[in-house]
Amino acid sequence: MTIRLPGTDGQLRPYTPRAEPLRFTEGGAFTSRTVFSAAHVVADPYADTSPDSPAAVDWDATLAFRRHLWSHGLGVAEAMDTAQRGMGLDWAGAAELIRRSAAEAKAVGGKIACGVGTDQLTGPAADLATVRAAYEEQLALVEETGAQAILMASRALAAAARTPDDYRDVYGHLLRQASEPVVLHWLGPMFDPALDGYWGSADLDTATAVFLDVIAAHPDKVDGIKISLLDAGREIALRRRLPDGVRCYTGDDFNYPELIAGDERGFSHALLGIFDPLGPLAAEAVRILDTGDTDGFRKLLDPTVELSRHLFQPPTRFYKTGVVLLAWLAGRQTHFTMVGGLQSARSLPHLARAYELADGLGLFPDPDLAATRMKSLLSVYGVEV
């Protein structure tokens, strides 16, 4: 079988899909690293919705995908950026997602952590007290489900805060209130432009100092930090300054193999959106790392970086489109539809290249199915296949 794929030059070129996928076995938890995959939501393709409508979610398919991740030993980071929080999934939908996924995690023994934010604030700019109350509402819901909380960066807080002390005060209040240690999430503006200047400064050195102040004041309430700045050197420098017992979870979808492998002074755990499409392969790589074979880990995981950098290329926040495409091509869902209509957020050449890179890595359990589905997508765009 040959497929004609469009390139960025507007020309079609022949591509021969891989004949055989890589084979991965399921397995339990890892011993050397704690690894979460942020997970996407599966839209209901038959719902009569508009881009401004509340998300219509296919709950059966969404939970089935989480069981797929858990079956390979990965934890699920729920209701995060990958699940289109603030980009098609509103707070009501996120709350239902958290409840359902946390219950499913209990049923199958899966590890889960859930995003806590302020996205129920959709009206005029809120003051700090209102932002704090919104965080409290979401934190209470996550703790009620028994899931671990991830305190996500807040657009509302970024808009309301005037000084670094505003961040110290809001996060300090939440950490004192949390019943169990949480993960603090620093999401860079490449993922969400509304978060520019988070922690009170656009200067990253100044912002880092504030971030570390918050952790140092409450080290017993911080399980770890998730850094999504796409800057490996900055992450390494930051993790070396963390208090003992506070983990660094890399969110760097450009440099994750080297950060997880680590160096003589430490390593990063992982909480990554790219592990949604890479789930079985990523799990296999971490099992190799569990044996102490860092070279084997890098040999398997390093080739995936080209795909990840492609999916996360600017505008980075639209990486979810490629993630959902690959889930459809891999047979993890029956359609290529996204909440908010974001399946249209990337060009056909971008999607074609994502298919080609994923197929080259052997990510599709059934390469023929992936090729057939890719052909059907191409035909919608007028490509004669």
N, C-alpha and C positions, 0 to 999 in steps of 0.2 A: 504494500500500500504506500502510495506517495501523496503528500498533501502539498498544495501550493500555498505558501504563507506570505503575507504582505510584509514588506520591510519599511523602515522609516523613509526610504527613498521613493515610496509609492509603487515599487515594482514587486511582482510576485516571483517567488523562487521555490523550487521543489525541495521538499523535506521528506526524508524517509524515517518514520517513527521507529523507535526501539522495538525489538521483537520480544524481549523478556524483561519483566520488572526485577528489581531487587526483591529478595524475600526476607521478611523480618518476622521474628517470633514475638508473641506477647510475653509480658513478664511483670514482676512486682516492683516495689519501690527501689530506688537507687540507694547506694551506700556512701558515695563520695560527694554528691551534690544534691541539693534540693532544687527541683526543676518544675516550673509551671509553664504550661502553654496557655496564653490568652486564647480564647475561643470565640469564633464568630457565631452569629445567630443565623438560622435558616428562615428565610421569609416564606410566608404562605403565598404561593404564586397565583392562587385563584381568588385572593381577596380583592375587592373593589376599592382600591385605595388611591390616594394622590400623594405627591411628595410631602404635603403638609399634614397628611393623616397620621394618627397614631400607628405605630408599627403593627403589622399583622404577622405574627410569628407562627411557623409550623413547629409546634412544641415537640411532637414526636421525633421529627428529624433533628431538631436542635439538641434534644437530650441524647439521642442516639450518637451524635457526633461526640458528645462529652464522654459517653461510655467507651467509644473508640479510643480516646486519649487516655482514659484511666486504664484501659486494658493493656496499654504499653508501659504503665508505671508512671506516667506523667501526671502532675497535679494540674488542675484547671484553675486559671485565673478568670473569674467570671465577671460579667458586666463591666468590662474594661473598654478601652478604646477600640479594640478589635471587634467587640460586639456592637460597635457603632453608637456608643454612648455619646449623645449630643450631635449625632450625625444620622438620625433616623430612628434611634431608640430613645424614647423619652423616659422620665423617671418611673411612670406607671408600668411601662413595659420592662424596665430594668428591675423593678421590685418583684414583678412576677417571675422574671428570669432567675433572680437570686433565690426566691422561695423554691421554685421547682428544681433548680440545679442542686441546691443544698440538700433537699430531700432525696434526690437521686444519688448524691454522693454518699449519704448515710446508708442507702440501700445497697450500694455496691462496694462500700469501703474505699471510696475515692477521696483523694486530698483536694480540698477546695479553699480558695480565698476569693473574696468578693469586693468589688469596688464600692467605696463610700465617697460620694461627692455632694454637689449642691445643685444638680441639674433640674430639680423641681422649681427653681427660681427662674421663671421665664419672662417675668414682667419687667418693670423699670429697675434700674440699678438698685441693689439692696445695700443696706448698711451692714456693718460688721456683726451686729447682734443677730440680724436676720440670717446672715451667712452661717454663723455659728449654729443657730437653731436648725438650719437645713442639714448641716453636717450631722448634728445630733440625731435627727430623725432617721437618716440613712444608717448611721452607726448602730442605732438601736435595732433596726430591722435585721441587719447582717448578724449581729450578736444573737438575736433571738433564734436565728436559723442554725446556730452552732458553727457557722463558717468563720474563718479568720478574716479580719477586716484589712483592706488596703485603703489608706487615706489618699485619695487621688487629688491631683492639683485641681483647683476650682477656678473657673472663669469668673464667677461672681466675686470670689475673694480677690483675684487679680484686679478687678475693676474697683472694688471698695477700699482695698488697702492703700494707705498713703505712705507708710514707713515700714521698715523691716520689723519694728516692734509689733505692728499689727499682725504679721505672720507669727511671730513668737507667741503672742497672746492667744490667737485663735487655735494654733496647733497645741500649745501647752494646755489649754482648757480641754481639748478633745483627748489628749493623751492621758490626762489625769482621770478622765471619765471612762476611758476604755477599760473593759474588764480583763482583757487579755492583750498581750503584745501585738502590735499592728505592723504593717509594712507601710512606710512612707514612700510616696511616688512622686518623683520629680520628672514631669513630662515637658520636654523642650518645645519651643515655638515651632519647630519644623513639623511637629505632630499636630499642634493647635496654635495658630498665630495669636489667639486671645490670651495665651499664657506668657507672652513676652514680658520680661522683667519680673518673673516670679521670684519670690523670696525678697522682693523689695528693691531689686536692682537688675538692670540689663547687663551689668558687669558680672561675669560668671564667678570671678574670684570673690567678690563681695557677696553674691548670692550664696555661694558655697559656705562662707563663714556663718551666715544666718542659719542655713540648713543644719550645719553642725552644732550650732548653739541649741537648736530645738532638740536634737538628739542627745546632746550632752546633759541637758536639763532633765531628761526623762529616759535614761538608757534602759531601765527595766520595763518600759512600755513599748520599746521599739524592737521588734523581731529583726527587722532589716529595712533596707532602702532599695527601691527600684529606680535606677538611673536610666533615663531615655534621652540622652543628649547627643548620641552618635559621635562620641569623642572618646576613644579608648584611653588616651593618655590622661584625660581629666578623670575618667572613672577609676583608673588605677590609683591615681593620686588621692582621690577621695576615699576609696576603700581602705587605704593605708592609714587614714586618719580616724577611722571609726573606732568607737569604744569596743573593748573586748566583749564578745557575745553578740554584737550587732552585725548581721550579714549584709553583704552587697549582692543584690539580685540584678544581674545585667539586663537592661532593656535595649541594648545596643544591637540592632538588627544588621549593622554593617560589620561588626568586629567580634561577634560572639564566640567563635572558636578559641581565639587567643585569650579572651577574658575568662572563659570558663576553665580552660586549661590552667591558667594562672602562671605564676612565676615563683621564685624562691621566697617571696614575701607574702604570698597569699593568692587567692583566686576569687572569682565571682560565682555565685549560684546563678540561676536563670529564671527570668519571667519574661517570655518573648512571644510576640505575635507571629514570628516566622515559624515557631514550632507548631503552629496550627497546621500548615500544609506539610511540614517536615516530621510530624509526630513520630511515626515508627522509626524513621532513619535517625532522628535525634536521640530517641530512646536507646537504639542500638549503640550509638556512639558513646553515650554516657555509661552504658554497661561495660563497654571496653575501658573507659576511663576508671570505672570502679575497680578494675583489675590492676590499675597502676600503669597501664599502657597509654601514655599520653600521645605517643607518636601514632598509634593506631586510631585513637580518638580523632586526632587532627586529620589523618588520612581520609577518614570517612566524612567528617563534617566540613573540612575546608572547601571542598568542591561545591558546597551548597551556597557559599557566600555570593557568588555571581547572581544566582536566582534571587536571593534576599535583597541584594542591592538594587536589582531591577524592580522588584515589587515595591520597594520603599523609596524609589527615586522621587524627586520633587514633582508635584506637591505631595509630600510624604503622607499626609493624612488620608490620601486615597488608596493606600496600600491594600485596604480591605477588599477592593474590587478584584485584585489578583488572587487574594486568598480564597474568596468565594468561587472564582473561576476554577481554581485548582481542586477545590472540594467537589465541584460538579464533575469535572473531568475524571477525578479519581473514583467516582461512583459513590461518594459519601452523601450526596443529595441528588434529587431527580431533575433539577433545573438550575439555571443561572439567573436568578432573580434576587434582588437585595431589598431590604427595607429602605425606604426613601428613594428608590429607583437608582441607587448608586452603581448598578451594573453598567451604567452609561458613563461613569466617571473616568474611564481610561480608554485610550484609542485602540482600534483594532490591531495595529502593529505592536502596541505594548502587550496586548493580550496574547497575540501570536508568539511573541518572544517568550512570554511566561510559560506557555505550553511547551515550546521547544526546549527550554532549559529544564523544566520539570521532567519532561520525557527523557531527556539525556541523563538525568540523575536516576532514572528508574523508579520514580515516585508513584507511578500509576499502577495499581494492582492488576488492571486489565488494560494494557496498551491499546488493544483494538477498540475497546469501548471509548477510551480517551480520544483516539483518533477520529472515530465516528462522530463523537459529540463536537469535537473541534471543527470538523467539516460542516456540521449542521450550523454552527455559529457563523462560520465563514460565508455560508450560503445566504444567511440573513442579510449580510452586508453586501451581497451581490457578487461574491467570488464564485466563479464557476469551478466546482470541485469534481 
